[in-house]
């Protein structure tokens, strides 16, 4: 997910610049395909928002993109709701302020927090890796680009929430980059990234529709292979 200002995009066009759409589609496919956190496939994405952000007069406009949806795994979400039912509507604030203190309790309750960390890390990494594939650039170069800054910050934040040391977080990042790379390199997954990217327009894009495009693309390719 990238909440920061990104590449040039013209407001007169219905679709944002393609690199932006590919990057955000990578995150969406990572959410749906790369994770099994207890949610149904049509629950994991609420919406993706892409819109131009005007800069100072005389400067070009740049586009901003973010995908929103389930943050916690279903067991973690159930645990959280049971303990803060009256305040869960303010979840974004609670996650920042209190989640880290609840992680040990979740672990003690037998919840697989590390599986959640891995899934969310892969989701964050899939955006830059999809961008690298689309541009034909080394993944390391895209990771060094401003477009990936927020994604890597997300991974570091996840490590902090889970109580990982810097070394543990770095080792996990290296491992998860490999997993995400192999995922995006799968032909059927890459086709799903392209299909989702093509569907994106400026404004709010429905998450269930996005998830449907992903699964329909994967199923169609699977059926095609089965008949060949």
PyMOL CGO cylinders between C-alpha atoms (Angstrom):
from pymol import cmd
from pymol.cgo import CYLINDER

trace = [
    CYLINDER, 0.00, 0.00, 0.00, 1.37, 3.49, -0.94, 0.3, 1, 1, 1, 1, 1, 1,
    CYLINDER, 1.37, 3.49, -0.94, -0.19, 6.55, 0.67, 0.3, 1, 1, 1, 1, 1, 1,
    CYLINDER, -0.19, 6.55, 0.67, 2.45, 8.99, -0.52, 0.3, 1, 1, 1, 1, 1, 1,
    CYLINDER, 2.45, 8.99, -0.52, 2.59, 11.14, -3.61, 0.3, 1, 1, 1, 1, 1, 1,
    CYLINDER, 2.59, 11.14, -3.61, 3.62, 9.20, -6.67, 0.3, 1, 1, 1, 1, 1, 1,
    CYLINDER, 3.62, 9.20, -6.67, 4.04, 9.49, -10.41, 0.3, 1, 1, 1, 1, 1, 1,
    CYLINDER, 4.04, 9.49, -10.41, 2.65, 12.01, -12.91, 0.3, 1, 1, 1, 1, 1, 1,
    CYLINDER, 2.65, 12.01, -12.91, -0.98, 11.46, -13.85, 0.3, 1, 1, 1, 1, 1, 1,
    CYLINDER, -0.98, 11.46, -13.85, -3.31, 13.63, -15.94, 0.3, 1, 1, 1, 1, 1, 1,
    CYLINDER, -3.31, 13.63, -15.94, -6.76, 14.34, -14.55, 0.3, 1, 1, 1, 1, 1, 1,
    CYLINDER, -6.76, 14.34, -14.55, -8.23, 14.44, -18.04, 0.3, 1, 1, 1, 1, 1, 1,
    CYLINDER, -8.23, 14.44, -18.04, -7.66, 10.69, -18.36, 0.3, 1, 1, 1, 1, 1, 1,
    CYLINDER, -7.66, 10.69, -18.36, -10.05, 8.24, -16.76, 0.3, 1, 1, 1, 1, 1, 1,
    CYLINDER, -10.05, 8.24, -16.76, -7.26, 5.87, -15.74, 0.3, 1, 1, 1, 1, 1, 1,
    CYLINDER, -7.26, 5.87, -15.74, -4.14, 6.81, -13.78, 0.3, 1, 1, 1, 1, 1, 1,
    CYLINDER, -4.14, 6.81, -13.78, -0.69, 6.18, -15.19, 0.3, 1, 1, 1, 1, 1, 1,
    CYLINDER, -0.69, 6.18, -15.19, -0.17, 2.43, -15.72, 0.3, 1, 1, 1, 1, 1, 1,
    CYLINDER, -0.17, 2.43, -15.72, 2.76, 2.00, -13.36, 0.3, 1, 1, 1, 1, 1, 1,
    CYLINDER, 2.76, 2.00, -13.36, 0.62, 3.25, -10.49, 0.3, 1, 1, 1, 1, 1, 1,
    CYLINDER, 0.62, 3.25, -10.49, -2.15, 0.81, -11.36, 0.3, 1, 1, 1, 1, 1, 1,
    CYLINDER, -2.15, 0.81, -11.36, 0.26, -2.13, -11.68, 0.3, 1, 1, 1, 1, 1, 1,
    CYLINDER, 0.26, -2.13, -11.68, 1.87, -1.32, -8.32, 0.3, 1, 1, 1, 1, 1, 1,
    CYLINDER, 1.87, -1.32, -8.32, -1.45, -1.13, -6.51, 0.3, 1, 1, 1, 1, 1, 1,
    CYLINDER, -1.45, -1.13, -6.51, -2.78, -4.21, -8.32, 0.3, 1, 1, 1, 1, 1, 1,
    CYLINDER, -2.78, -4.21, -8.32, 0.25, -6.09, -7.01, 0.3, 1, 1, 1, 1, 1, 1,
    CYLINDER, 0.25, -6.09, -7.01, -0.84, -5.28, -3.47, 0.3, 1, 1, 1, 1, 1, 1,
    CYLINDER, -0.84, -5.28, -3.47, -4.39, -6.42, -4.19, 0.3, 1, 1, 1, 1, 1, 1,
    CYLINDER, -4.39, -6.42, -4.19, -3.33, -9.72, -5.70, 0.3, 1, 1, 1, 1, 1, 1,
    CYLINDER, -3.33, -9.72, -5.70, -0.94, -10.24, -2.78, 0.3, 1, 1, 1, 1, 1, 1,
    CYLINDER, -0.94, -10.24, -2.78, -3.88, -9.78, -0.42, 0.3, 1, 1, 1, 1, 1, 1,
    CYLINDER, -3.88, -9.78, -0.42, -6.13, -12.26, -2.19, 0.3, 1, 1, 1, 1, 1, 1,
    CYLINDER, -6.13, -12.26, -2.19, -3.66, -14.89, -3.40, 0.3, 1, 1, 1, 1, 1, 1,
    CYLINDER, -3.66, -14.89, -3.40, -0.77, -14.72, -0.98, 0.3, 1, 1, 1, 1, 1, 1,
    CYLINDER, -0.77, -14.72, -0.98, -2.64, -14.92, 2.29, 0.3, 1, 1, 1, 1, 1, 1,
    CYLINDER, -2.64, -14.92, 2.29, -4.85, -17.39, 4.10, 0.3, 1, 1, 1, 1, 1, 1,
    CYLINDER, -4.85, -17.39, 4.10, -5.80, -15.52, 7.24, 0.3, 1, 1, 1, 1, 1, 1,
    CYLINDER, -5.80, -15.52, 7.24, -9.28, -16.85, 7.86, 0.3, 1, 1, 1, 1, 1, 1,
    CYLINDER, -9.28, -16.85, 7.86, -11.24, -14.37, 5.74, 0.3, 1, 1, 1, 1, 1, 1,
    CYLINDER, -11.24, -14.37, 5.74, -13.26, -15.18, 2.63, 0.3, 1, 1, 1, 1, 1, 1,
    CYLINDER, -13.26, -15.18, 2.63, -11.62, -14.07, -0.61, 0.3, 1, 1, 1, 1, 1, 1,
    CYLINDER, -11.62, -14.07, -0.61, -14.28, -11.37, -1.08, 0.3, 1, 1, 1, 1, 1, 1,
    CYLINDER, -14.28, -11.37, -1.08, -13.71, -9.90, 2.40, 0.3, 1, 1, 1, 1, 1, 1,
    CYLINDER, -13.71, -9.90, 2.40, -10.03, -9.00, 2.26, 0.3, 1, 1, 1, 1, 1, 1,
    CYLINDER, -10.03, -9.00, 2.26, -10.28, -5.83, 0.14, 0.3, 1, 1, 1, 1, 1, 1,
    CYLINDER, -10.28, -5.83, 0.14, -12.72, -3.06, 0.98, 0.3, 1, 1, 1, 1, 1, 1,
    CYLINDER, -12.72, -3.06, 0.98, -11.64, -0.61, -1.71, 0.3, 1, 1, 1, 1, 1, 1,
    CYLINDER, -11.64, -0.61, -1.71, -8.69, 0.84, -3.60, 0.3, 1, 1, 1, 1, 1, 1,
    CYLINDER, -8.69, 0.84, -3.60, -8.54, 4.59, -3.95, 0.3, 1, 1, 1, 1, 1, 1,
    CYLINDER, -8.54, 4.59, -3.95, -6.55, 6.32, -6.69, 0.3, 1, 1, 1, 1, 1, 1,
    CYLINDER, -6.55, 6.32, -6.69, -6.73, 10.06, -7.16, 0.3, 1, 1, 1, 1, 1, 1,
    CYLINDER, -6.73, 10.06, -7.16, -4.57, 12.94, -8.39, 0.3, 1, 1, 1, 1, 1, 1,
    CYLINDER, -4.57, 12.94, -8.39, -3.19, 15.31, -5.79, 0.3, 1, 1, 1, 1, 1, 1,
    CYLINDER, -3.19, 15.31, -5.79, -2.70, 18.89, -7.03, 0.3, 1, 1, 1, 1, 1, 1,
    CYLINDER, -2.70, 18.89, -7.03, 0.70, 20.37, -6.25, 0.3, 1, 1, 1, 1, 1, 1,
    CYLINDER, 0.70, 20.37, -6.25, 1.64, 24.05, -6.29, 0.3, 1, 1, 1, 1, 1, 1,
    CYLINDER, 1.64, 24.05, -6.29, 0.48, 26.14, -9.22, 0.3, 1, 1, 1, 1, 1, 1,
    CYLINDER, 0.48, 26.14, -9.22, 2.66, 25.48, -12.24, 0.3, 1, 1, 1, 1, 1, 1,
    CYLINDER, 2.66, 25.48, -12.24, 3.75, 22.02, -11.08, 0.3, 1, 1, 1, 1, 1, 1,
    CYLINDER, 3.75, 22.02, -11.08, 2.58, 18.73, -12.54, 0.3, 1, 1, 1, 1, 1, 1,
    CYLINDER, 2.58, 18.73, -12.54, -0.06, 16.68, -10.78, 0.3, 1, 1, 1, 1, 1, 1,
    CYLINDER, -0.06, 16.68, -10.78, 0.90, 13.42, -9.16, 0.3, 1, 1, 1, 1, 1, 1,
    CYLINDER, 0.90, 13.42, -9.16, -1.24, 10.48, -8.19, 0.3, 1, 1, 1, 1, 1, 1,
    CYLINDER, -1.24, 10.48, -8.19, -1.82, 8.84, -4.85, 0.3, 1, 1, 1, 1, 1, 1,
    CYLINDER, -1.82, 8.84, -4.85, -3.01, 5.27, -4.35, 0.3, 1, 1, 1, 1, 1, 1,
    CYLINDER, -3.01, 5.27, -4.35, -3.96, 3.12, -1.38, 0.3, 1, 1, 1, 1, 1, 1,
    CYLINDER, -3.96, 3.12, -1.38, -5.79, -0.15, -0.79, 0.3, 1, 1, 1, 1, 1, 1,
    CYLINDER, -5.79, -0.15, -0.79, -7.90, -0.65, 2.31, 0.3, 1, 1, 1, 1, 1, 1,
    CYLINDER, -7.90, -0.65, 2.31, -9.34, -3.80, 3.83, 0.3, 1, 1, 1, 1, 1, 1,
    CYLINDER, -9.34, -3.80, 3.83, -8.83, -6.38, 6.56, 0.3, 1, 1, 1, 1, 1, 1,
    CYLINDER, -8.83, -6.38, 6.56, -5.64, -5.68, 8.47, 0.3, 1, 1, 1, 1, 1, 1,
    CYLINDER, -5.64, -5.68, 8.47, -5.67, -8.41, 11.10, 0.3, 1, 1, 1, 1, 1, 1,
    CYLINDER, -5.67, -8.41, 11.10, -6.18, -12.12, 10.54, 0.3, 1, 1, 1, 1, 1, 1,
    CYLINDER, -6.18, -12.12, 10.54, -9.64, -13.41, 11.44, 0.3, 1, 1, 1, 1, 1, 1,
    CYLINDER, -9.64, -13.41, 11.44, -8.45, -14.97, 14.74, 0.3, 1, 1, 1, 1, 1, 1,
    CYLINDER, -8.45, -14.97, 14.74, -6.63, -11.74, 15.66, 0.3, 1, 1, 1, 1, 1, 1,
    CYLINDER, -6.63, -11.74, 15.66, -9.66, -9.69, 14.70, 0.3, 1, 1, 1, 1, 1, 1,
    CYLINDER, -9.66, -9.69, 14.70, -11.97, -11.85, 16.83, 0.3, 1, 1, 1, 1, 1, 1,
    CYLINDER, -11.97, -11.85, 16.83, -9.56, -11.58, 19.76, 0.3, 1, 1, 1, 1, 1, 1,
    CYLINDER, -9.56, -11.58, 19.76, -9.39, -7.80, 19.37, 0.3, 1, 1, 1, 1, 1, 1,
    CYLINDER, -9.39, -7.80, 19.37, -13.14, -7.30, 19.10, 0.3, 1, 1, 1, 1, 1, 1,
    CYLINDER, -13.14, -7.30, 19.10, -13.77, -9.40, 22.20, 0.3, 1, 1, 1, 1, 1, 1,
    CYLINDER, -13.77, -9.40, 22.20, -11.56, -7.11, 24.27, 0.3, 1, 1, 1, 1, 1, 1,
    CYLINDER, -11.56, -7.11, 24.27, -12.47, -3.67, 22.90, 0.3, 1, 1, 1, 1, 1, 1,
    CYLINDER, -12.47, -3.67, 22.90, -16.03, -4.07, 21.57, 0.3, 1, 1, 1, 1, 1, 1,
    CYLINDER, -16.03, -4.07, 21.57, -17.11, -0.52, 22.40, 0.3, 1, 1, 1, 1, 1, 1,
    CYLINDER, -17.11, -0.52, 22.40, -14.13, 1.11, 20.74, 0.3, 1, 1, 1, 1, 1, 1,
    CYLINDER, -14.13, 1.11, 20.74, -13.57, -1.09, 17.73, 0.3, 1, 1, 1, 1, 1, 1,
    CYLINDER, -13.57, -1.09, 17.73, -15.10, 1.44, 15.35, 0.3, 1, 1, 1, 1, 1, 1,
    CYLINDER, -15.10, 1.44, 15.35, -12.03, 3.55, 16.05, 0.3, 1, 1, 1, 1, 1, 1,
    CYLINDER, -12.03, 3.55, 16.05, -9.83, 0.64, 15.01, 0.3, 1, 1, 1, 1, 1, 1,
    CYLINDER, -9.83, 0.64, 15.01, -7.17, 2.60, 13.13, 0.3, 1, 1, 1, 1, 1, 1,
    CYLINDER, -7.17, 2.60, 13.13, -6.27, 4.51, 16.29, 0.3, 1, 1, 1, 1, 1, 1,
    CYLINDER, -6.27, 4.51, 16.29, -6.47, 1.42, 18.46, 0.3, 1, 1, 1, 1, 1, 1,
    CYLINDER, -6.47, 1.42, 18.46, -4.14, -0.50, 16.16, 0.3, 1, 1, 1, 1, 1, 1,
    CYLINDER, -4.14, -0.50, 16.16, -1.48, 2.16, 16.40, 0.3, 1, 1, 1, 1, 1, 1,
    CYLINDER, -1.48, 2.16, 16.40, -1.77, 2.65, 20.14, 0.3, 1, 1, 1, 1, 1, 1,
    CYLINDER, -1.77, 2.65, 20.14, -2.59, -0.77, 21.55, 0.3, 1, 1, 1, 1, 1, 1,
    CYLINDER, -2.59, -0.77, 21.55, -1.99, -3.62, 19.13, 0.3, 1, 1, 1, 1, 1, 1,
    CYLINDER, -1.99, -3.62, 19.13, 1.65, -4.15, 20.08, 0.3, 1, 1, 1, 1, 1, 1,
    CYLINDER, 1.65, -4.15, 20.08, 0.66, -4.65, 23.71, 0.3, 1, 1, 1, 1, 1, 1,
    CYLINDER, 0.66, -4.65, 23.71, -1.95, -7.25, 22.70, 0.3, 1, 1, 1, 1, 1, 1,
    CYLINDER, -1.95, -7.25, 22.70, 0.37, -9.32, 20.50, 0.3, 1, 1, 1, 1, 1, 1,
    CYLINDER, 0.37, -9.32, 20.50, 1.86, -11.31, 23.45, 0.3, 1, 1, 1, 1, 1, 1,
    CYLINDER, 1.86, -11.31, 23.45, -1.67, -12.09, 24.63, 0.3, 1, 1, 1, 1, 1, 1,
    CYLINDER, -1.67, -12.09, 24.63, -2.58, -13.27, 21.15, 0.3, 1, 1, 1, 1, 1, 1,
    CYLINDER, -2.58, -13.27, 21.15, 0.46, -15.52, 21.02, 0.3, 1, 1, 1, 1, 1, 1,
    CYLINDER, 0.46, -15.52, 21.02, -0.39, -16.91, 24.45, 0.3, 1, 1, 1, 1, 1, 1,
    CYLINDER, -0.39, -16.91, 24.45, -3.91, -17.66, 23.19, 0.3, 1, 1, 1, 1, 1, 1,
    CYLINDER, -3.91, -17.66, 23.19, -2.40, -19.76, 20.39, 0.3, 1, 1, 1, 1, 1, 1,
    CYLINDER, -2.40, -19.76, 20.39, -2.94, -17.28, 17.56, 0.3, 1, 1, 1, 1, 1, 1,
    CYLINDER, -2.94, -17.28, 17.56, -0.36, -17.54, 14.77, 0.3, 1, 1, 1, 1, 1, 1,
    CYLINDER, -0.36, -17.54, 14.77, 0.89, -13.95, 14.72, 0.3, 1, 1, 1, 1, 1, 1,
    CYLINDER, 0.89, -13.95, 14.72, 3.96, -14.83, 12.67, 0.3, 1, 1, 1, 1, 1, 1,
    CYLINDER, 3.96, -14.83, 12.67, 1.77, -16.19, 9.85, 0.3, 1, 1, 1, 1, 1, 1,
    CYLINDER, 1.77, -16.19, 9.85, -0.04, -12.86, 9.85, 0.3, 1, 1, 1, 1, 1, 1,
    CYLINDER, -0.04, -12.86, 9.85, 3.28, -10.97, 9.73, 0.3, 1, 1, 1, 1, 1, 1,
    CYLINDER, 3.28, -10.97, 9.73, 4.41, -13.05, 6.75, 0.3, 1, 1, 1, 1, 1, 1,
    CYLINDER, 4.41, -13.05, 6.75, 1.14, -12.60, 4.83, 0.3, 1, 1, 1, 1, 1, 1,
    CYLINDER, 1.14, -12.60, 4.83, 0.99, -8.84, 5.38, 0.3, 1, 1, 1, 1, 1, 1,
    CYLINDER, 0.99, -8.84, 5.38, 4.67, -8.45, 4.50, 0.3, 1, 1, 1, 1, 1, 1,
    CYLINDER, 4.67, -8.45, 4.50, 4.17, -10.33, 1.23, 0.3, 1, 1, 1, 1, 1, 1,
    CYLINDER, 4.17, -10.33, 1.23, 1.17, -8.14, 0.47, 0.3, 1, 1, 1, 1, 1, 1,
    CYLINDER, 1.17, -8.14, 0.47, 3.28, -5.00, 0.96, 0.3, 1, 1, 1, 1, 1, 1,
    CYLINDER, 3.28, -5.00, 0.96, 6.18, -6.37, -1.10, 0.3, 1, 1, 1, 1, 1, 1,
    CYLINDER, 6.18, -6.37, -1.10, 4.03, -7.52, -4.03, 0.3, 1, 1, 1, 1, 1, 1,
    CYLINDER, 4.03, -7.52, -4.03, 3.39, -3.92, -5.07, 0.3, 1, 1, 1, 1, 1, 1,
    CYLINDER, 3.39, -3.92, -5.07, 7.05, -2.99, -5.70, 0.3, 1, 1, 1, 1, 1, 1,
    CYLINDER, 7.05, -2.99, -5.70, 7.78, -6.39, -7.24, 0.3, 1, 1, 1, 1, 1, 1,
    CYLINDER, 7.78, -6.39, -7.24, 4.88, -6.04, -9.69, 0.3, 1, 1, 1, 1, 1, 1,
    CYLINDER, 4.88, -6.04, -9.69, 6.17, -2.57, -10.56, 0.3, 1, 1, 1, 1, 1, 1,
    CYLINDER, 6.17, -2.57, -10.56, 9.69, -3.93, -11.12, 0.3, 1, 1, 1, 1, 1, 1,
    CYLINDER, 9.69, -3.93, -11.12, 8.38, -6.65, -13.43, 0.3, 1, 1, 1, 1, 1, 1,
    CYLINDER, 8.38, -6.65, -13.43, 6.30, -4.18, -15.41, 0.3, 1, 1, 1, 1, 1, 1,
    CYLINDER, 6.30, -4.18, -15.41, 9.20, -1.74, -15.83, 0.3, 1, 1, 1, 1, 1, 1,
    CYLINDER, 9.20, -1.74, -15.83, 11.78, -4.47, -16.46, 0.3, 1, 1, 1, 1, 1, 1,
    CYLINDER, 11.78, -4.47, -16.46, 13.89, -3.16, -13.59, 0.3, 1, 1, 1, 1, 1, 1,
    CYLINDER, 13.89, -3.16, -13.59, 15.73, -4.99, -10.81, 0.3, 1, 1, 1, 1, 1, 1,
    CYLINDER, 15.73, -4.99, -10.81, 13.62, -5.34, -7.69, 0.3, 1, 1, 1, 1, 1, 1,
    CYLINDER, 13.62, -5.34, -7.69, 16.34, -3.64, -5.63, 0.3, 1, 1, 1, 1, 1, 1,
    CYLINDER, 16.34, -3.64, -5.63, 16.09, -0.53, -7.81, 0.3, 1, 1, 1, 1, 1, 1,
    CYLINDER, 16.09, -0.53, -7.81, 12.34, -0.25, -7.23, 0.3, 1, 1, 1, 1, 1, 1,
    CYLINDER, 12.34, -0.25, -7.23, 12.80, -0.81, -3.50, 0.3, 1, 1, 1, 1, 1, 1,
    CYLINDER, 12.80, -0.81, -3.50, 15.15, 2.18, -3.52, 0.3, 1, 1, 1, 1, 1, 1,
    CYLINDER, 15.15, 2.18, -3.52, 12.57, 4.31, -5.32, 0.3, 1, 1, 1, 1, 1, 1,
    CYLINDER, 12.57, 4.31, -5.32, 10.25, 6.71, -3.54, 0.3, 1, 1, 1, 1, 1, 1,
    CYLINDER, 10.25, 6.71, -3.54, 7.24, 4.69, -4.70, 0.3, 1, 1, 1, 1, 1, 1,
    CYLINDER, 7.24, 4.69, -4.70, 8.23, 1.83, -2.36, 0.3, 1, 1, 1, 1, 1, 1,
    CYLINDER, 8.23, 1.83, -2.36, 9.07, 3.88, 0.71, 0.3, 1, 1, 1, 1, 1, 1,
    CYLINDER, 9.07, 3.88, 0.71, 5.68, 3.49, 2.38, 0.3, 1, 1, 1, 1, 1, 1,
    CYLINDER, 5.68, 3.49, 2.38, 5.57, -0.23, 1.59, 0.3, 1, 1, 1, 1, 1, 1,
    CYLINDER, 5.57, -0.23, 1.59, 8.90, -0.91, 3.29, 0.3, 1, 1, 1, 1, 1, 1,
    CYLINDER, 8.90, -0.91, 3.29, 7.80, 1.28, 6.19, 0.3, 1, 1, 1, 1, 1, 1,
    CYLINDER, 7.80, 1.28, 6.19, 4.74, -0.96, 6.51, 0.3, 1, 1, 1, 1, 1, 1,
    CYLINDER, 4.74, -0.96, 6.51, 6.96, -4.05, 6.76, 0.3, 1, 1, 1, 1, 1, 1,
    CYLINDER, 6.96, -4.05, 6.76, 9.15, -2.43, 9.40, 0.3, 1, 1, 1, 1, 1, 1,
    CYLINDER, 9.15, -2.43, 9.40, 6.07, -1.38, 11.36, 0.3, 1, 1, 1, 1, 1, 1,
    CYLINDER, 6.07, -1.38, 11.36, 4.72, -4.93, 11.21, 0.3, 1, 1, 1, 1, 1, 1,
    CYLINDER, 4.72, -4.93, 11.21, 8.02, -6.20, 12.59, 0.3, 1, 1, 1, 1, 1, 1,
    CYLINDER, 8.02, -6.20, 12.59, 7.84, -3.70, 15.46, 0.3, 1, 1, 1, 1, 1, 1,
    CYLINDER, 7.84, -3.70, 15.46, 4.27, -4.72, 16.27, 0.3, 1, 1, 1, 1, 1, 1,
    CYLINDER, 4.27, -4.72, 16.27, 5.28, -8.38, 16.39, 0.3, 1, 1, 1, 1, 1, 1,
    CYLINDER, 5.28, -8.38, 16.39, 8.26, -7.68, 18.65, 0.3, 1, 1, 1, 1, 1, 1,
    CYLINDER, 8.26, -7.68, 18.65, 10.89, -8.72, 16.13, 0.3, 1, 1, 1, 1, 1, 1,
    CYLINDER, 10.89, -8.72, 16.13, 14.49, -7.58, 16.45, 0.3, 1, 1, 1, 1, 1, 1,
    CYLINDER, 14.49, -7.58, 16.45, 16.08, -5.67, 13.57, 0.3, 1, 1, 1, 1, 1, 1,
    CYLINDER, 16.08, -5.67, 13.57, 17.94, -8.81, 12.55, 0.3, 1, 1, 1, 1, 1, 1,
    CYLINDER, 17.94, -8.81, 12.55, 14.81, -10.97, 12.68, 0.3, 1, 1, 1, 1, 1, 1,
    CYLINDER, 14.81, -10.97, 12.68, 12.88, -8.41, 10.66, 0.3, 1, 1, 1, 1, 1, 1,
    CYLINDER, 12.88, -8.41, 10.66, 15.66, -8.15, 8.04, 0.3, 1, 1, 1, 1, 1, 1,
    CYLINDER, 15.66, -8.15, 8.04, 15.87, -11.94, 7.69, 0.3, 1, 1, 1, 1, 1, 1,
    CYLINDER, 15.87, -11.94, 7.69, 12.10, -12.20, 7.37, 0.3, 1, 1, 1, 1, 1, 1,
    CYLINDER, 12.10, -12.20, 7.37, 12.06, -9.43, 4.76, 0.3, 1, 1, 1, 1, 1, 1,
    CYLINDER, 12.06, -9.43, 4.76, 14.66, -11.21, 2.64, 0.3, 1, 1, 1, 1, 1, 1,
    CYLINDER, 14.66, -11.21, 2.64, 12.71, -14.47, 2.82, 0.3, 1, 1, 1, 1, 1, 1,
    CYLINDER, 12.71, -14.47, 2.82, 9.39, -12.81, 2.03, 0.3, 1, 1, 1, 1, 1, 1,
    CYLINDER, 9.39, -12.81, 2.03, 10.84, -10.92, -0.93, 0.3, 1, 1, 1, 1, 1, 1,
    CYLINDER, 10.84, -10.92, -0.93, 11.69, -14.31, -2.43, 0.3, 1, 1, 1, 1, 1, 1,
    CYLINDER, 11.69, -14.31, -2.43, 8.18, -15.61, -1.81, 0.3, 1, 1, 1, 1, 1, 1,
    CYLINDER, 8.18, -15.61, -1.81, 6.55, -12.52, -3.29, 0.3, 1, 1, 1, 1, 1, 1,
    CYLINDER, 6.55, -12.52, -3.29, 8.85, -12.59, -6.32, 0.3, 1, 1, 1, 1, 1, 1,
    CYLINDER, 8.85, -12.59, -6.32, 7.96, -16.20, -7.11, 0.3, 1, 1, 1, 1, 1, 1,
    CYLINDER, 7.96, -16.20, -7.11, 4.28, -15.37, -6.65, 0.3, 1, 1, 1, 1, 1, 1,
    CYLINDER, 4.28, -15.37, -6.65, 4.28, -12.44, -9.09, 0.3, 1, 1, 1, 1, 1, 1,
    CYLINDER, 4.28, -12.44, -9.09, 6.35, -14.45, -11.59, 0.3, 1, 1, 1, 1, 1, 1,
    CYLINDER, 6.35, -14.45, -11.59, 3.65, -17.10, -11.87, 0.3, 1, 1, 1, 1, 1, 1,
    CYLINDER, 3.65, -17.10, -11.87, 1.96, -16.47, -15.26, 0.3, 1, 1, 1, 1, 1, 1,
    CYLINDER, 1.96, -16.47, -15.26, -1.57, -16.75, -13.90, 0.3, 1, 1, 1, 1, 1, 1,
    CYLINDER, -1.57, -16.75, -13.90, -0.83, -14.38, -11.04, 0.3, 1, 1, 1, 1, 1, 1,
    CYLINDER, -0.83, -14.38, -11.04, 0.79, -11.84, -13.34, 0.3, 1, 1, 1, 1, 1, 1,
    CYLINDER, 0.79, -11.84, -13.34, -2.24, -12.02, -15.62, 0.3, 1, 1, 1, 1, 1, 1,
    CYLINDER, -2.24, -12.02, -15.62, -4.43, -11.27, -12.58, 0.3, 1, 1, 1, 1, 1, 1,
    CYLINDER, -4.43, -11.27, -12.58, -2.25, -8.26, -11.74, 0.3, 1, 1, 1, 1, 1, 1,
    CYLINDER, -2.25, -8.26, -11.74, -2.66, -6.96, -15.28, 0.3, 1, 1, 1, 1, 1, 1,
    CYLINDER, -2.66, -6.96, -15.28, -6.43, -7.54, -15.26, 0.3, 1, 1, 1, 1, 1, 1,
    CYLINDER, -6.43, -7.54, -15.26, -6.87, -5.67, -11.97, 0.3, 1, 1, 1, 1, 1, 1,
    CYLINDER, -6.87, -5.67, -11.97, -4.63, -2.82, -13.10, 0.3, 1, 1, 1, 1, 1, 1,
    CYLINDER, -4.63, -2.82, -13.10, -6.68, -2.45, -16.26, 0.3, 1, 1, 1, 1, 1, 1,
    CYLINDER, -6.68, -2.45, -16.26, -9.88, -2.15, -14.19, 0.3, 1, 1, 1, 1, 1, 1,
    CYLINDER, -9.88, -2.15, -14.19, -8.67, 0.69, -11.98, 0.3, 1, 1, 1, 1, 1, 1,
    CYLINDER, -8.67, 0.69, -11.98, -9.94, 4.20, -12.53, 0.3, 1, 1, 1, 1, 1, 1,
    CYLINDER, -9.94, 4.20, -12.53, -9.59, 7.42, -10.57, 0.3, 1, 1, 1, 1, 1, 1,
    CYLINDER, -9.59, 7.42, -10.57, -11.60, 7.50, -7.38, 0.3, 1, 1, 1, 1, 1, 1,
    CYLINDER, -11.60, 7.50, -7.38, -12.78, 4.60, -5.24, 0.3, 1, 1, 1, 1, 1, 1,
    CYLINDER, -12.78, 4.60, -5.24, -12.58, 1.13, -6.79, 0.3, 1, 1, 1, 1, 1, 1,
    CYLINDER, -12.58, 1.13, -6.79, -14.77, -1.52, -5.16, 0.3, 1, 1, 1, 1, 1, 1,
    CYLINDER, -14.77, -1.52, -5.16, -12.74, -4.19, -3.38, 0.3, 1, 1, 1, 1, 1, 1,
    CYLINDER, -12.74, -4.19, -3.38, -15.14, -7.05, -3.98, 0.3, 1, 1, 1, 1, 1, 1,
    CYLINDER, -15.14, -7.05, -3.98, -15.06, -6.34, -7.71, 0.3, 1, 1, 1, 1, 1, 1,
    CYLINDER, -15.06, -6.34, -7.71, -11.26, -6.33, -7.60, 0.3, 1, 1, 1, 1, 1, 1,
    CYLINDER, -11.26, -6.33, -7.60, -11.18, -9.67, -5.77, 0.3, 1, 1, 1, 1, 1, 1,
    CYLINDER, -11.18, -9.67, -5.77, -13.67, -11.09, -8.27, 0.3, 1, 1, 1, 1, 1, 1,
    CYLINDER, -13.67, -11.09, -8.27, -11.45, -10.07, -11.18, 0.3, 1, 1, 1, 1, 1, 1,
    CYLINDER, -11.45, -10.07, -11.18, -8.49, -11.80, -9.53, 0.3, 1, 1, 1, 1, 1, 1,
    CYLINDER, -8.49, -11.80, -9.53, -10.31, -15.08, -8.96, 0.3, 1, 1, 1, 1, 1, 1,
    CYLINDER, -10.31, -15.08, -8.96, -12.07, -15.10, -12.32, 0.3, 1, 1, 1, 1, 1, 1,
    CYLINDER, -12.07, -15.10, -12.32, -8.71, -14.58, -14.05, 0.3, 1, 1, 1, 1, 1, 1,
    CYLINDER, -8.71, -14.58, -14.05, -7.05, -17.35, -12.06, 0.3, 1, 1, 1, 1, 1, 1,
    CYLINDER, -7.05, -17.35, -12.06, -9.93, -19.78, -12.59, 0.3, 1, 1, 1, 1, 1, 1,
    CYLINDER, -9.93, -19.78, -12.59, -10.14, -19.06, -16.34, 0.3, 1, 1, 1, 1, 1, 1,
    CYLINDER, -10.14, -19.06, -16.34, -6.44, -19.74, -16.80, 0.3, 1, 1, 1, 1, 1, 1,
    CYLINDER, -6.44, -19.74, -16.80, -6.64, -22.88, -14.67, 0.3, 1, 1, 1, 1, 1, 1,
    CYLINDER, -6.64, -22.88, -14.67, -9.52, -24.21, -16.76, 0.3, 1, 1, 1, 1, 1, 1,
    CYLINDER, -9.52, -24.21, -16.76, -7.67, -23.37, -19.98, 0.3, 1, 1, 1, 1, 1, 1,
    CYLINDER, -7.67, -23.37, -19.98, -4.63, -25.31, -18.82, 0.3, 1, 1, 1, 1, 1, 1,
    CYLINDER, -4.63, -25.31, -18.82, -6.75, -28.25, -17.72, 0.3, 1, 1, 1, 1, 1, 1,
    CYLINDER, -6.75, -28.25, -17.72, -8.26, -28.56, -21.23, 0.3, 1, 1, 1, 1, 1, 1,
    CYLINDER, -8.26, -28.56, -21.23, -4.91, -28.30, -23.01, 0.3, 1, 1, 1, 1, 1, 1,
]
cmd.load_cgo(trace, "trace")
